[in-house]
Amino acid sequence: MLGIRGVMTSGVRRAVPSSLVAPTSGSVMGSWLGPNTESSAVNQQQRRTRVTKTKKIRLLKQKKKAELASRGIFPAKPAGYMPKDTPIVNALSREDRARESREFDAKAAAEMKDRMADQAETLRFHFTDLTMSDRVKKLFDLTNGSQSEVVQAQKERGMKLFEQREGDTGSSAVQVIAITTRIQQLQTHMRTHRKDNSTKRGLDALYVRRRKLLDYMERREFESYRRVVKTLGLIR
């Protein structure tokens, strides 16, 4: 049979003369037998992967852009575009920036101290603004309250330090304070109950939520962001 280079005879393989070997695809017999299937598969594969759909779209865009550029029409740059060769110039030196940072931190610390001094003593059941004797005031002291009342009072005092208006509960700084209070409460719980996986999952979600708020404040409200980070002692 053509294409077999050896013949098995009584268990011994004997060589066949080269004249009897099947001709190659370039000969007349090779053309009669048909094209080489392996080479045709390679050609088909190359033909399929030569130009992909994405590459065609990219080439069309480049061609269209080149045509517009030849006519002097250039696409509009996006908002806030800055060329790569734009030189970066620092208006202030490193020493000046460090001095301004220290001045801002000192001013923010003094402001926080003033706000904390203006806060009245927190009592249970929101009886802070009422006039009462010392004996009655001891009954409503937070030392006689439950753990939830103490945490709620700490949360309200922290939110009042950063509120931008009376009754502010939606600003970014106030939300960070509220989330941090809840995080501290859950951290205390996790020290005792180490295998509480549900609380651990909720604690991780609070970490992510606070980090997103701080990232937003760093972009949009940098002064408030610095004040919150310095007050809470967060590592950023």
C-alpha positions, 0 to 999 in steps of 0.5 A: 500500500502506498505511503507505507515505508515498511512491510511486516512479514512473519513478525520482521519489518523489512524496508521498502525501496524508495522507488515504491514510496508514495510520491509527494504532493508536488508530483503528479501522483501527489496531486491525484491523491489530493493536497496535504491535509496538514498543510491545508489545515495550517493555511485555514488556521492562518486565514482565520486568525490573520485579521480579527474583527477587533483589529478591523475596527481599529484599522478603520478608526485609524484610517478615518482619523488619518483622513480627518487629519489630512483635511485639518480636522482633529477630534476634540479632547476630553474634559481635563485632558493634559498632554504628556509633555506638560511640565510639572511645576510645584508652586510651593517647596517641600518645606512650605508645604510641611509648614502649611500642613503643621499650621492646618493640623494645629488649627484643626486641633484647636477647633476640635478642643473648642467644640469638645469644651462646648459640649454639655454633659451627656445624660440618659434619655436625652435629659441633657438640657434639663435643669435638675439637682445633682442628686437627680442628675446622678440617676441619669448619668451614663454610668448607670446606663446599658452598653447600648446607651453608652455607645449611642451617646458616644456616637451622637457626641462624635457626630456633633463634633463634625456636623456642618449644620444643626441636625446634620446626619448625612455629610461624609464626615458624620457618616465616617464617625457613625461607621467608626463607632459601629466598627469599634463596637463590633471589634469589642464583640469580636475580641470575646467571640472570635468565631462569630463569622457573621459579625466578621463579615459585617465588620469587613463590609463596614471597613469597605464602606468607610474606606470608600467614604474616605476616598471620596472625601480625599478627592472632594473634601480634602480639609474635612478628610484631614480633620477626620483622619487626624481626629480618629487616628486612622492610618491612610 
